Amino acid sequence: SRSLKDFILPISTIAENLGLAPSQYHPWGPHKAKVSLSTISPPPTSNYIVVTGLNPTPLGEGKSTTTIGLAQSLQASLGK
């Protein structure tokens, strides 16, 4: 039986298939990378929000709860 590891390509292979030069991405381990927004043409017209955190609050509010709350607030304020 095959595992998921058998299907995951190295990030360098994926970047090459996308036509990215090594200077256009920063590998974070063998299977993921950061790509600068300046690489995307035309640049996106939306905002990008990153929610990070190490530990939940005493009330149990972690990244998932914060992200869902943020999405619900944006939906209510934008009416979409």
C-alpha positions as CSV (number, residue, x, y, z in Angstrom):
1,S,0.0,0.0,0.0
2,R,1.2,3.5,-0.8
3,S,1.3,6.3,1.7
4,L,0.8,10.1,1.1
5,K,4.6,10.5,1.1
6,D,4.7,8.6,-2.2
7,F,2.6,11.3,-3.9
8,I,4.2,14.5,-2.4
9,L,6.6,16.2,-4.8
10,P,9.6,18.2,-3.6
11,I,8.8,21.9,-3.6
12,S,11.7,22.5,-6.0
13,T,9.9,20.3,-8.6
14,I,6.6,22.1,-8.1
15,A,8.3,25.5,-8.4
16,E,10.0,24.4,-11.5
17,N,6.8,23.2,-13.0
18,L,5.2,26.6,-12.2
19,G,8.1,28.4,-13.9
20,L,9.5,29.9,-10.7
21,A,13.2,30.7,-10.5
22,P,14.9,29.7,-7.3
23,S,15.2,33.4,-6.4
24,Q,11.4,33.7,-6.5
25,Y,10.6,31.3,-3.6
26,H,12.1,30.5,-0.2
27,P,11.9,26.8,0.7
28,W,10.7,25.9,4.2
29,G,11.7,22.3,4.3
30,P,11.4,19.8,1.4
31,H,7.6,20.3,0.7
32,K,6.6,23.9,1.3
33,A,7.9,27.4,0.4
34,K,7.1,31.0,0.7
35,V,6.4,32.9,-2.5
36,S,6.7,36.7,-2.6
37,L,3.5,38.5,-3.7
38,S,5.7,40.5,-6.1
39,T,6.1,37.2,-8.1
40,I,2.4,37.2,-9.0
41,S,1.5,39.2,-12.0
42,P,-0.7,41.2,-12.0
43,P,-0.5,41.7,-8.2
44,P,-3.6,40.8,-6.2
45,T,-6.0,43.6,-5.4
46,S,-7.1,42.0,-2.1
47,N,-5.6,42.0,1.4
48,Y,-3.8,39.0,2.9
49,I,-4.4,38.3,6.6
50,V,-2.2,35.9,8.5
51,V,-3.4,34.5,11.8
52,T,-0.7,32.9,13.9
53,G,-0.3,31.8,17.5
54,L,1.4,29.2,19.7
55,N,-1.0,28.6,22.5
56,P,-4.8,29.1,23.0
57,T,-6.0,31.7,25.5
58,P,-7.4,30.6,28.8
59,L,-10.9,30.6,27.2
60,G,-9.7,28.1,24.6
61,E,-9.6,30.6,21.7
62,G,-6.9,29.5,19.3
63,K,-6.1,30.2,15.6
64,S,-9.2,28.4,14.3
65,T,-11.6,30.3,16.5
66,T,-9.9,33.6,15.7
67,T,-9.9,32.9,12.0
68,I,-13.6,32.0,11.9
69,G,-14.5,35.1,14.0
70,L,-12.5,37.3,11.6
71,A,-14.2,35.7,8.6
72,Q,-17.7,36.2,10.1
73,S,-16.9,39.9,11.0
74,L,-15.6,40.6,7.5
75,Q,-18.7,39.0,6.0
76,A,-21.0,41.0,8.2
77,S,-19.2,44.3,7.6
78,L,-18.8,43.8,3.8
79,G,-22.3,42.3,3.3
80,K,-21.0,39.4,1.3
